[in-house]
Each structure stands twice: as C-alpha cells, then as structure tokens.
Amino acid sequence: MRRYIPVGWFDWEPFAKRPKSWWPDLYMFLGFLIITVFLSYHSWLVQLDYDIRYWGYTHKVEWLREVAHGFSMLGQAKWVAPFTLGFAAWQALRARSIRSLLMYVLSFITLAIILGMKHLMGRPLSQHPFQLADATGYEGAILFTYYAEGGGGNIPDATAFPSGHAVNTILLFGLIVMLIGDLLPKWVRWTLLIAPPVLVATSQVYLGHHWFADEPAGILLGLILIRCAKRVAWHEIPLGPLKIFEPARRSTILIATILIVGCMITPTLHLVPALTLAATLPVLGILWLWLFTKLAHRRDAKAAAAEAAEAAAIDIASSTGRSDAATGGGPANADGSAEAKPVEADTKTSSPDESGEDDDENGSGSAADGRIPGQRS
C-alpha cells in the first residue's frame, strides 16, 4: 500500500539507477560528432537522406500518413510535457517536497541547448527537398547552409539537425519513468522508454518533417541528457534559498506549478506577449520567494520567542522550589513544595545493662539500706 498512499516528508527520490560509467555517454557523443561530420559535406549520408526522403515523397499512403501524424505527437513537447509536469506535481504533493518539480524544470531547460544547437547547425528542413538545389547546388541538405525558408515553405531559419522531436521523446518519457516508475510493471517501463522514440523517428522521416540522419542524432543527445538527469541525487541536492519550501505546502506546490506552466507556454506566444510573460514570471517568482522568506523568518522568530518564554518559566519554577526547600528544611518536591523531615523521638529505649543498673540502685539488695548484697539478715 505504500506505493499508493502519501508518504512522509523528504521520502521521495526518482526511480532510476545512477549510471556507473561515463564511457557510454562518451561513445554516444562521439557517434553524434561522426554524424555531424558526414553531414557537413556532400557525403554518402547526405545522399542516403535524400534517397529516403524521395522514396517517402513518392510512396504516400493517406491512412498511413494519418497514423504517422498521430505518432509524431508523442515527440511534441506541447503534448507530452504537460503530462510529465502533472506526474511531477503529483509526486510533489505525495511527498510534500518540491524536488520532483525541480528535477522536471532543470531537465526540461536542457532542451533549450538543443534548440540553440539546431539553429547553429543550419541544416535545411526536408518538407520541400526539390528546392534545395537552389541553396546547395545539388540535391541534399548539408549543414551550415542557412537556407532562408529552411527548405520548408513557411518555416523560417534552418532547424533540421538534430531532431528536437527525438530529444523530447527520450527526455520526457524518461522523466515519466523516473517519476512513476515504481508504480509501473517492468514491461510498461521498457515500452515507454523504447516505443515512443522508435515511432516518432519513423513517422517524422516518413512525413518528411526530418531527414533520416536527424533522428539518430537526436536520440543520442536525448540519451545523454536523461543519463545526466539520472546522475543527480535529486532527493539529496542542496536547495539553497528554496530550503524554506521544505516541507512544501499544497499552496506552495500549486504556485510553483502555475509558474512552470507560464514558462512553458511562453514560446508558443507571439513576440510581444512572449517577451512580456518572460519578463513578468521571473519577477513574480522572486517576489514570491522574498515574501515567503519573510514569513518564514517571522514564524521562526515567534517560535524562538515561545521557546525562550517556556525555558524562563521553567527556570523560575525550579528556583522557587529551591528557595522553598531551603526555608522548609527539606528538598523541594516535584510540585515545588518542601519535603518534611521525619522528627526524631526524644526518649531513647534503655538497654538491658542500663535497666539492670536501675534495679541495683532501687532494689532490696542495694547498699543504700546498709546491707551487703548476698548477706543473710
């Protein structure tokens, strides 16, 4: 039953084993670099991407494309991220701790690195592959081309490599397993870790949203990110100024969740509302932290004053008991009253020898009447 009922404070930790070695991460990053090198010129990998894209363009099946569209939703952060945040908030309420929300926020922020990398790489998108001859001089999309339309009609800039959908799928579903993996059977955990990335990668390539090489590159980066998230001891990490939120109240978790949702919807807005919201949310968060800190300090001061008053009352009671004991001739009882001493008897019990002497002094054989003891009259 422990899995389904609320647990005690600070009893939450992610369902994950820390990777023991950095070598797999190094190999995966090396694989990403190799893919990047082969995409930087008109190599066999660029030609393979173009051939796969051309095959998908000439073999369109409408019902299959509809299915692929549904699978591609698994890689969109706007659909999967809210579910992941919901699981993080549930764990925060369950454990009265903000650490699950902290894991979600810091892990999700790493996706910004991928967005920046996509724009730096400058590979045209694959929506309209036949336009690429104008930008590259031949069929194929290489890196650092910076085609004005990204190869995709109304999508500005070049944002094809690596696949952000692949990174999202690996990271977000990996976080879901870290959040609720203890409630899921083993086969469900493995299904969540394997099936979504495969389905998203296949559907993206078939729909022409990404080139083939974009998908394994995104999967490798996603695996590196989720392994880094598993290495952090989220249940022990120092919270710094956020320590005042431990143990966390329900209102605290609710406000934190609302702020996170506001940050998530910022990229979906137009420029002016997005900039306004991006500038307002941090100010609100800092103001909330400042007010909560003030209230916590005031609460701690009241608690310290109450403890000091209680200690002073105990000292006064103990000193009063000692004075009563000094004047009353006995130590003080637990209630402060003096303990009475037992009174000694004034008369002493006579010993056998003393009684014998009294008999000799007062008896008939005494020398007081002129007779010698033992003499016959």
C-alpha positions in Angstrom: 0.0 0.0 0.0 3.0 2.3 0.4 3.1 2.9 -3.3 -0.4 4.4 -3.4 -0.7 6.4 -0.2 1.1 9.7 0.7 4.5 9.1 2.2 6.4 11.2 4.7 8.3 14.4 4.1 11.6 14.1 2.1 10.8 10.5 1.3 10.7 11.0 -2.5 13.5 10.0 -4.8 13.4 9.3 -8.5 13.0 5.8 -9.8 16.4 5.4 -11.5 19.7 3.8 -11.1 22.7 6.1 -11.4 24.9 5.2 -14.4 28.2 3.8 -13.2 30.3 4.9 -16.1 30.7 7.9 -18.4 32.1 5.8 -21.2 28.7 5.1 -22.8 28.0 8.8 -22.8 31.3 9.5 -24.4 30.7 6.9 -27.1 27.2 8.4 -27.8 28.6 11.9 -28.1 31.3 10.5 -30.4 28.6 9.0 -32.6 26.8 12.3 -32.7 30.1 14.0 -33.8 30.6 11.4 -36.6 27.1 12.0 -37.9 27.7 15.8 -37.8 31.0 15.4 -39.8 29.3 13.3 -42.5 26.5 15.9 -42.9 29.0 18.8 -43.3 29.7 18.0 -46.9 28.0 16.1 -49.8 28.8 12.6 -48.3 27.1 9.2 -48.7 25.0 10.0 -45.6 23.6 13.2 -47.2 22.8 11.2 -50.4 21.1 8.4 -48.2 19.0 11.1 -46.5 17.9 12.4 -49.9 17.1 8.9 -51.3 14.9 8.0 -48.2 13.2 11.4 -48.4 12.5 10.9 -52.1 11.1 7.4 -51.5 8.7 8.7 -48.8 7.6 11.5 -51.2 6.8 9.1 -54.0 5.1 6.5 -51.8 2.4 8.5 -50.0 -0.4 6.5 -48.4 -3.0 8.7 -46.8 -4.2 6.5 -44.0 -0.6 5.7 -43.1 0.2 9.4 -43.1 -2.6 10.0 -40.7 -1.3 7.3 -38.4 2.2 8.8 -38.6 0.8 12.2 -37.7 -0.7 10.7 -34.5 2.6 9.0 -33.6 4.6 12.3 -34.2 2.5 13.9 -31.4 4.5 11.8 -29.0 7.5 13.9 -29.7 5.9 17.3 -29.4 6.7 18.9 -26.0 3.4 20.8 -26.0 1.5 17.5 -25.7 3.9 15.3 -23.6 5.4 18.0 -21.3 2.1 18.8 -19.5 1.6 15.1 -18.7 5.2 14.9 -17.4 4.6 18.1 -15.3 1.4 16.5 -13.9 3.3 13.5 -12.7 5.9 15.7 -11.1 3.3 17.8 -9.3 1.6 14.6 -8.1 4.8 13.4 -6.7 5.4 16.7 -5.0 2.0 16.6 -3.3 2.6 13.0 -2.4 5.9 13.6 -0.7 5.4 17.2 0.4 8.5 18.1 -1.5 9.4 20.4 -4.4 12.3 18.2 -5.5 10.3 16.4 -8.3 9.3 19.8 -9.7 12.9 20.9 -9.5 14.0 17.8 -11.4 11.4 18.5 -14.1 12.4 22.1 -14.6 16.1 21.7 -14.7 15.9 18.7 -17.0 13.4 20.5 -19.3 15.6 23.5 -19.5 18.3 21.4 -21.2 16.0 21.3 -24.3 17.0 25.0 -24.9 20.5 23.8 -25.6 19.2 21.6 -28.4 17.2 24.5 -29.9 20.3 26.6 -29.9 22.3 23.8 -31.5 19.7 23.3 -34.2 20.0 26.9 -35.3 23.8 26.9 -35.2 24.0 23.7 -37.4 21.9 25.4 -40.1 20.6 22.3 -41.9 17.5 23.0 -44.2 14.3 21.1 -43.4 13.0 18.4 -45.6 9.5 19.5 -46.4 10.4 20.5 -49.9 13.5 18.7 -50.9 13.4 19.8 -54.5 14.1 23.4 -53.5 17.5 22.6 -52.0 19.3 22.7 -55.4 18.9 26.4 -55.2 20.7 26.6 -51.9 23.3 23.8 -52.1 23.9 23.4 -55.8 22.8 19.8 -55.7 20.0 17.6 -54.2 20.7 17.2 -50.5 20.8 19.2 -47.3 24.2 19.8 -45.7 25.0 21.7 -42.5 25.7 25.4 -42.3 23.5 26.2 -45.3 21.1 28.6 -43.6 18.5 28.4 -46.4 16.2 31.4 -45.9 13.0 29.2 -45.7 14.6 26.2 -44.1 13.6 24.1 -47.0 10.1 24.1 -45.7 7.9 26.9 -47.1 6.6 29.0 -44.2 9.1 27.7 -41.6 11.9 30.3 -41.3 15.5 29.5 -40.5 17.2 26.2 -40.8 16.2 23.9 -37.9 16.5 20.3 -39.1 19.6 18.9 -37.3 19.3 17.3 -34.7 15.7 16.3 -34.4 14.1 18.1 -31.5 11.2 15.6 -31.5 13.6 12.7 -30.9 15.3 14.6 -28.0 11.9 15.4 -26.5 10.7 11.8 -26.7 13.8 10.4 -25.0 13.9 13.0 -22.2 10.2 13.4 -21.4 9.3 9.7 -21.4 12.5 9.1 -19.4 11.4 11.6 -16.8 7.9 9.9 -16.6 9.6 6.6 -15.8 11.8 8.4 -13.2 8.7 9.9 -11.6 6.3 7.0 -11.5 8.4 4.0 -12.4 7.8 2.4 -9.0 4.1 2.2 -9.8 4.6 0.5 -13.3 5.4 -3.0 -14.2 8.7 -3.6 -15.8 7.3 -4.2 -19.3 5.4 -0.9 -19.2 8.6 0.9 -18.2 10.5 -0.6 -21.1 7.7 0.1 -23.5 7.7 3.8 -22.5 11.4 4.0 -23.0 11.6 2.3 -26.4 8.4 2.5 -28.3 7.8 6.3 -28.4 11.3 7.2 -29.8 11.0 4.5 -32.5 7.5 5.6 -33.5 8.4 9.3 -33.5 11.6 8.8 -35.5 9.9 6.6 -38.1 6.9 8.9 -38.5 9.0 12.1 -38.8 11.1 10.6 -41.6 8.0 9.2 -43.4 6.2 12.5 -43.2 9.2 14.4 -44.4 9.5 16.5 -41.3 13.1 15.4 -40.8 15.9 13.8 -42.7 16.8 10.3 -41.7 20.1 11.2 -40.0 18.4 13.8 -37.9 16.7 11.1 -35.8 19.6 9.0 -34.5 21.5 12.2 -33.8 18.6 13.5 -31.7 18.2 10.1 -29.9 21.9 10.1 -29.0 21.6 13.5 -27.5 18.4 12.6 -25.6 20.1 9.6 -24.1 23.0 11.7 -22.9 20.6 14.2 -21.3 18.5 11.6 -19.5 21.6 9.8 -18.2 22.8 13.1 -16.8 19.5 13.6 -15.1 19.8 10.1 -13.5 23.2 11.0 -12.1 21.9 13.8 -10.0 20.8 12.9 -6.4 17.6 14.9 -6.6 16.4 13.7 -3.2 19.6 15.0 -1.6 20.6 18.0 -3.7 21.0 21.2 -1.6 18.1 23.5 -2.2 19.8 26.8 -1.2 17.2 29.6 -0.7 14.5 27.1 -1.7 15.1 25.3 1.6 12.3 27.3 3.1 9.8 25.4 1.0 10.7 22.1 2.7 8.4 20.6 3.8 6.3 22.0 1.0 2.6 23.0 1.5 0.0 22.3 -1.1 -0.3 26.1 -1.9 3.4 26.2 -2.5 3.3 23.3 -4.9 0.3 24.8 -6.7 2.0 28.2 -7.2 5.2 26.6 -8.4 3.3 24.5 -10.9 1.5 27.6 -12.2 4.8 29.4 -12.7 6.2 26.5 -14.6 3.2 26.3 -16.9 3.6 30.0 -17.6 7.2 29.4 -18.6 6.2 26.5 -20.8 3.6 28.5 -22.8 5.9 31.5 -23.4 7.5 30.1 -26.6 4.0 29.5 -28.1 3.0 33.1 -27.9 3.7 36.0 -30.3 6.8 38.1 -29.8 5.4 40.9 -27.6 3.2 38.7 -25.3 6.1 36.2 -25.0 8.6 38.9 -24.0 6.1 40.3 -21.5 5.4 37.0 -19.9 9.1 36.0 -19.9 9.9 39.3 -18.0 6.9 39.0 -15.6 7.2 35.4 -14.5 10.8 35.7 -13.0 9.8 38.9 -11.2 6.7 37.2 -9.7 8.8 34.2 -8.7 11.4 36.3 -7.0 8.7 38.4 -5.2 7.0 35.2 -4.1 10.3 33.8 -2.7 11.0 37.0 -0.9 7.6 37.2 0.8 7.8 33.5 1.7 11.2 34.1 3.2 9.9 37.0 5.3 7.0 34.9 6.6 9.3 32.0 7.4 11.7 34.3 9.3 8.8 35.8 11.2 7.4 32.4 12.0 10.8 31.2 13.2 11.2 34.3 15.4 7.8 33.6 17.1 8.8 30.0 17.7 12.1 31.0 19.2 10.4 33.6 21.5 7.9 31.0 22.6 10.7 28.5 23.4 12.6 31.2 25.3 9.5 32.1 27.4 8.9 28.5 28.2 12.5 28.0 29.3 12.3 31.1 31.5 9.1 29.8 33.2 10.8 26.5 33.9 13.8 28.3 35.4 11.6 30.4 37.6 9.7 27.4 38.8 12.9 25.5 39.7 14.4 28.5 41.5 11.2 28.9 43.6 11.3 25.2 44.5 14.9 25.5 45.7 14.1 28.5 47.9 11.1 26.7 49.5 13.3 23.7 50.2 15.9 25.9 51.9 13.4 27.6 54.2 11.3 24.5 54.9 14.2 22.2 55.9 13.9 19.8 53.1 14.3 19.4 49.4 11.5 20.5 47.1 9.1 18.0 45.7 8.2 17.9 42.1 5.4 20.3 42.6 7.6 22.9 44.3 6.5 22.1 48.0 9.1 21.5 50.6 9.6 17.9 51.8 9.2 17.5 55.6 11.9 15.8 57.6 11.0 13.0 59.9 11.0 14.1 63.6 13.4 12.0 65.9 12.0 10.6 69.2 13.1 12.5 72.4 13.2 9.3 74.5 15.7 6.5 74.0 15.0 2.9 74.6 17.0 1.6 77.5 19.5 -1.2 77.0 19.5 -4.3 79.2 22.6 -3.2 81.1 21.1 0.1 82.0 17.9 -1.5 83.3 20.0 -3.8 85.4 21.8 -0.9 87.0 18.5 0.7 87.9 17.4 -2.5 89.6 20.6 -2.5 91.7 20.1 1.1 92.7 16.4 0.8 93.6 16.2 -2.9 94.6 16.3 -4.6 98.1 19.9 -5.7 97.6 21.2 -2.2 97.2 23.8 -0.7 99.6 21.6 2.2 100.4 19.9 0.3 103.4 23.2 -0.8 104.8 23.1 -4.4 103.7 25.7 -6.1 101.6 24.3 -7.8 98.6 24.1 -11.6 99.2 24.3 -11.3 103.0 21.6 -13.1 105.1 19.7 -10.9 107.6 
